[in-house]
Amino acid sequence: YGSYWYTVKRSTTSGSGYGYFGGSQGTSFVDYYANAGTTYYYVVSASSVSGAESYDSGQVSATPPAPVPSAPSGLTATPGLQQIYLNWPSVTYATSYNVKRWNGSYYETMGSTSDTTYINTGLGINTSYSYVVSASNSSGTSGDSPGASATTAPGAPAGVGGSAGPAQVTVSWLGVSGAASYRLKRLSGSGGS
């Protein structure tokens, strides 16, 4: 076509900052040094045998896709009152995470988040739950993480009663399933502490 050499210039800024990146006598060029998830902008100029160079071509851009992220590791489940707090380390290339809970037959998706924490609320009292998490991006979804389980807090004691004696008060209550200890709180007088 009358051209002897094509010069390829690349930038990570649209419309400016192009630097020499490579050349070709053919009409195509492969960039083997592009990072996944980064958008690159290219222009091309043509040179004659004498070395006279054309203006730059119009700009084109491309973003190499990120690979499918790996499965999250280190998932932890911390119990609360009718809720469980989930936490896990971030995964490279992940843009969102899918939280799944065991329903007795399979892990059912509970929700998706871009954070590395999730709070599952509205749970039963003194009930055990198991979870896994997967990581996703535009290229696909990872496998599930190793599971994590936690048991929600026990219910409030019932049948609380008190009896007064000389310089003492005895408080009693019915045992609560799942309770490992009990905390007694006292209020002195109406509105006191």
HELIX and SHEET records of a PDB file:
SHEET    1   A 4 GLY A  19  SER A  24  0                                        
SHEET    2   A 4 TRP A   5  SER A  11 -1                                        
SHEET    3   A 4 TYR A  40  SER A  47 -1                                        
SHEET    4   A 4 VAL A  60  ALA A  62 -1                                        
SHEET    1   B 3 THR A  76  PRO A  79  0                                        
SHEET    2   B 3 ILE A  84  ASN A  87 -1                                        
SHEET    3   B 3 THR A 117  ASN A 120 -1                                        
SHEET    1   C 4 TYR A 107  THR A 113  0                                        
SHEET    2   C 4 SER A  96  TRP A 102 -1                                        
SHEET    3   C 4 SER A 128  ASN A 137 -1                                        
SHEET    4   C 4 GLY A 140  THR A 141 -1                                        
SHEET    1   D 4 TYR A 107  THR A 113  0                                        
SHEET    2   D 4 SER A  96  TRP A 102 -1                                        
SHEET    3   D 4 SER A 128  ASN A 137 -1                                        
SHEET    4   D 4 ALA A 148  THR A 151 -1                                        
SHEET    1   E 2 GLY A 161  GLY A 165  0                                        
SHEET    2   E 2 GLN A 168  SER A 172 -1                                        
END                                                                             
